């Protein structure tokens, strides 16, 4: 049996849960990392970005690049990371602001807004063309991919990361909240530092 396409209201609700999942998963990850000795955050490891903080910073930079694309403005990045990463607490504050920006955009966009095509240049060269909705799916997926690397590096500490998978979010947060019935969830629930 072939799956039926989602109704537009169901699709919007899914996108709202997905962008809030990103904020929640970032929260869970940063809370775990803030408990580790600071030297573990910057310790050189056999991974693409060299350590935990640079991996997380890369994810933030890509979020910021796509924010600029959505806003129709140029950004100053010449690569997909910065030469130095901020301190973990500073990056966490920036990530929360970025997550809130994306939540606010998804909540305010109409169906027409979500289907607006954004044209841009990739940092590595070449033309890009995505709808706003596709950009949201990309940044959520991209963040999940790199949090997986961060989880692997946490096991190397050794430290056990809190589960931050989408089904866990759906069970523990989205479906546990009365707001999920309307497809809305307070962004503060996703970003609060308390557990």
C-alpha positions in Angstrom: 0.0 0.0 0.0 1.4 3.4 -1.0 1.5 6.1 1.7 -0.9 9.0 1.2 0.6 12.5 1.0 0.2 14.5 4.2 -2.5 17.1 4.4 -1.1 20.6 4.5 -2.0 21.0 8.1 -0.5 17.7 9.0 2.6 18.6 7.1 2.9 21.9 8.9 2.5 20.2 12.3 5.2 17.7 11.3 7.6 20.5 10.4 6.8 22.3 13.7 7.6 19.1 15.6 10.8 18.5 13.5 12.2 22.0 14.1 11.4 21.8 17.8 13.1 18.3 17.9 16.3 20.0 16.7 16.1 22.5 19.6 15.4 19.8 22.1 18.2 17.5 20.8 20.6 20.4 21.0 19.5 21.1 24.5 20.0 17.5 25.6 23.4 17.4 24.0 24.7 20.7 25.4 23.4 19.8 28.9 25.4 16.6 28.7 28.5 18.4 27.4 28.4 21.1 30.0 28.9 18.4 32.7 32.1 17.2 31.1 35.6 18.5 31.9 36.3 21.4 29.6 39.5 19.7 28.2 37.3 16.9 26.8 35.4 19.4 24.7 38.5 20.6 22.9 40.5 17.4 23.0 41.9 16.4 19.6 40.0 13.3 18.3 40.0 11.3 15.1 37.0 13.0 13.5 36.5 15.3 10.6 36.3 18.6 12.6 39.0 17.5 15.2 37.0 17.8 18.4 33.6 18.2 20.0 33.4 22.0 20.0 34.5 22.3 16.4 31.9 19.8 15.3 29.1 21.7 17.1 30.4 25.0 15.7 30.3 23.6 12.2 26.6 22.8 12.7 25.9 26.3 14.0 27.8 27.9 11.0 25.7 25.9 8.5 22.5 26.9 10.3 23.7 30.5 10.1 24.6 30.2 6.4 21.1 28.9 5.6 19.5 31.6 7.8 21.3 34.2 5.6 20.0 32.4 2.5 16.4 32.5 3.9 16.7 36.2 4.7 18.1 36.9 1.2 21.3 38.4 2.4 25.0 37.7 2.0 26.9 36.0 4.8 30.6 36.4 5.6 31.6 32.7 5.7 34.1 31.4 3.2 34.0 27.9 4.6 31.6 25.7 6.6 33.4 26.4 9.9 35.4 29.1 11.6 39.1 29.0 12.3 38.4 29.0 16.1 35.3 27.9 18.0 33.8 29.8 20.8 33.6 28.5 24.4 30.9 25.8 24.9 28.7 28.1 27.0 28.9 30.9 24.4 28.2 28.5 21.5 25.2 27.1 23.5 23.7 30.6 23.9 24.2 31.2 20.1 22.6 27.8 19.3 19.6 28.6 21.4 19.1 31.9 19.7 19.4 30.2 16.3 17.0 27.4 17.2 14.5 30.0 18.4 14.8 32.0 15.2 14.1 28.8 13.1 11.1 27.9 15.4 9.7 31.4 15.0 10.1 31.3 11.2 8.4 27.9 10.8 5.5 29.0 13.1 4.9 32.2 11.1 5.3 31.0 7.6 2.3 30.2 5.5 2.1 27.2 3.2 3.1 29.6 0.4 6.1 30.8 2.4 7.2 27.2 3.1 7.2 26.6 -0.7 9.1 29.7 -1.5 12.2 28.8 -3.5 15.5 30.2 -2.1 18.4 30.6 -4.5 21.9 30.8 -3.2 25.6 30.0 -3.7 27.1 27.2 -1.8 30.2 28.1 0.2 32.2 25.6 -1.7 30.9 27.0 -5.0 28.0 26.2 -7.2 24.4 27.4 -7.3 21.8 26.1 -4.9 18.0 26.1 -5.0 15.8 24.8 -2.2 12.4 25.7 -0.8 12.3 27.0 2.7 10.7 23.8 3.8 13.6 21.8 2.2 16.1 24.0 4.1 14.4 23.2 7.4 14.6 19.5 6.7 18.2 19.9 5.7 19.3 21.8 8.8 17.5 19.4 11.1 19.0 16.4 9.4 22.4 18.0 9.2 22.3 18.7 13.0 21.3 15.1 13.7 24.1 13.8 11.6 26.8 15.8 13.5 25.2 15.2 17.0 25.9 11.5 16.1 29.6 12.3 15.8 29.5 14.2 19.1 27.8 11.2 20.8 30.6 9.0 19.5 33.2 11.4 20.9 31.4 11.4 24.2 31.7 7.6 24.4 35.4 8.1 23.9 35.6 10.3 27.1 34.0 7.9 28.4 30.6 9.5 29.0 27.2 8.2 28.0 25.1 10.7 26.1 21.4 11.1 26.7 19.3 9.6 24.0 18.4 12.4 21.6 16.6 10.5 18.8 13.4 11.8 17.2 11.3 8.9 18.5 12.5 9.7 22.0 11.5 13.4 21.5 8.1 12.4 20.2 7.5 10.2 23.2 8.9 12.3 25.9 8.2 15.8 24.7 5.9 16.3 21.7 3.3 13.7 22.4 3.5 14.2 26.2 2.5 17.9 25.9 -1.2 19.0 25.6 0.1 21.5 23.1 0.9 18.7 20.7 -2.8 18.3 20.0 -2.7 21.7 18.3 0.7 21.1 16.6 2.3 23.8 18.8 4.8 23.5 21.5 6.4 26.3 23.4 10.0 26.8 22.2 11.1 27.4 25.8 10.2 23.7 26.5 12.7 22.7 23.9 15.5 25.0 25.0 15.2 25.3 28.8 18.5 24.3 30.6 16.7 22.5 33.4 16.1 18.8 32.9 
